[in-house]
Amino acid sequence: MVDKSKPADSSAWERHRYKILASGALTLILFATVVYHFIEDWSWVDSLYFSTVAVTTVGFGDLVPTTDGSKLFTVVYILAGVSVITTYLHMRLQYRMGKRYQAD
Protein backbone atom coordinates (compact mmCIF):
# COMPACT_ATOMS: atom_id res chain seq x y z
CA MET A 1 0.00 0.00 0.00
CA VAL A 2 1.37 3.42 -0.97
CA ASP A 3 1.23 6.28 1.52
CA LYS A 4 -0.19 9.21 -0.45
CA SER A 5 0.24 11.72 2.41
CA LYS A 6 3.98 11.99 1.72
CA PRO A 7 5.45 13.15 -1.58
CA ALA A 8 6.79 10.41 -3.82
CA ASP A 9 10.22 12.09 -3.95
CA SER A 10 10.89 11.57 -0.24
CA SER A 11 14.58 10.84 -0.69
CA ALA A 12 17.32 9.92 1.73
CA TRP A 13 18.19 13.62 1.86
CA GLU A 14 14.69 14.49 3.07
CA ARG A 15 14.73 11.76 5.70
CA HIS A 16 18.22 12.45 7.02
CA ARG A 17 18.91 16.10 6.20
CA TYR A 18 19.29 17.19 9.84
CA LYS A 19 21.81 14.47 10.56
CA ILE A 20 23.69 15.18 7.33
CA LEU A 21 23.92 18.92 8.01
CA ALA A 22 24.86 18.45 11.68
CA SER A 23 27.54 15.95 10.65
CA GLY A 24 28.77 18.39 8.00
CA ALA A 25 29.04 21.21 10.54
CA LEU A 26 30.87 18.99 13.02
CA THR A 27 33.21 17.70 10.32
CA LEU A 28 33.94 21.24 9.19
CA ILE A 29 34.81 22.34 12.74
CA LEU A 30 37.03 19.30 13.29
CA PHE A 31 38.76 19.83 9.93
CA ALA A 32 39.43 23.48 10.78
CA THR A 33 40.76 22.41 14.18
CA VAL A 34 43.33 20.17 12.50
CA VAL A 35 44.27 22.89 9.98
CA TYR A 36 44.80 25.53 12.68
CA HIS A 37 46.73 23.09 14.84
CA PHE A 38 49.27 22.50 12.10
CA ILE A 39 49.33 25.85 10.28
CA GLU A 40 49.29 28.10 13.35
CA ASP A 41 51.01 25.62 15.70
CA TRP A 42 48.26 26.14 18.28
CA SER A 43 47.34 23.52 20.87
CA TRP A 44 44.41 21.23 20.06
CA VAL A 45 42.23 23.08 22.57
CA ASP A 46 43.14 26.51 21.16
CA SER A 47 42.53 25.24 17.64
CA LEU A 48 39.09 23.85 18.53
CA TYR A 49 38.28 27.02 20.46
CA PHE A 50 39.19 29.28 17.54
CA SER A 51 37.35 27.06 15.05
CA THR A 52 34.19 27.29 17.12
CA VAL A 53 34.49 31.01 17.85
CA ALA A 54 35.16 31.81 14.18
CA VAL A 55 32.32 29.73 12.70
CA THR A 56 29.78 31.02 15.21
CA THR A 57 30.89 34.58 14.33
CA VAL A 58 31.56 35.41 17.98
CA GLY A 59 35.14 36.49 17.28
CA PHE A 60 36.59 37.34 20.69
CA GLY A 61 39.93 38.33 19.12
CA ASP A 62 42.14 36.60 21.67
CA LEU A 63 43.48 34.27 18.96
CA VAL A 64 44.03 35.47 15.41
CA PRO A 65 45.49 33.81 12.32
CA THR A 66 49.01 35.07 11.66
CA THR A 67 49.95 33.69 8.23
CA ASP A 68 48.44 34.63 4.89
CA GLY A 69 47.49 30.98 4.30
CA SER A 70 45.61 30.66 7.55
CA LYS A 71 43.88 34.01 6.97
CA LEU A 72 42.68 32.86 3.55
CA PHE A 73 41.62 29.51 5.01
CA THR A 74 39.68 31.38 7.71
CA VAL A 75 37.77 33.40 5.12
CA VAL A 76 36.70 30.26 3.25
CA TYR A 77 36.05 28.38 6.50
CA ILE A 78 33.78 31.10 7.91
CA LEU A 79 31.78 31.45 4.69
CA ALA A 80 31.32 27.67 4.39
CA GLY A 81 30.67 27.15 8.10
CA VAL A 82 28.14 29.93 8.47
CA SER A 83 26.33 28.63 5.38
CA VAL A 84 26.13 25.06 6.71
CA ILE A 85 25.09 26.08 10.21
CA THR A 86 22.53 28.61 8.96
CA THR A 87 21.02 26.01 6.63
CA TYR A 88 20.81 23.51 9.49
CA LEU A 89 19.15 26.01 11.82
CA HIS A 90 16.74 27.13 9.10
CA MET A 91 15.64 23.55 8.41
CA ARG A 92 15.26 22.76 12.11
CA LEU A 93 13.15 25.88 12.70
CA GLN A 94 10.96 25.06 9.69
CA TYR A 95 10.45 21.58 11.08
CA ARG A 96 9.61 22.90 14.55
CA MET A 97 7.16 25.46 13.18
CA GLY A 98 5.50 22.81 11.03
CA LYS A 99 5.01 20.57 14.05
CA ARG A 100 3.62 23.46 16.08
CA TYR A 101 1.05 24.37 13.42
CA GLN A 102 0.07 20.74 12.88
CA ALA A 103 -0.72 20.40 16.59
CA ASP A 104 -3.08 23.41 16.56
Beta strands, then each sheet from edge to edge (+ up, - down):
end
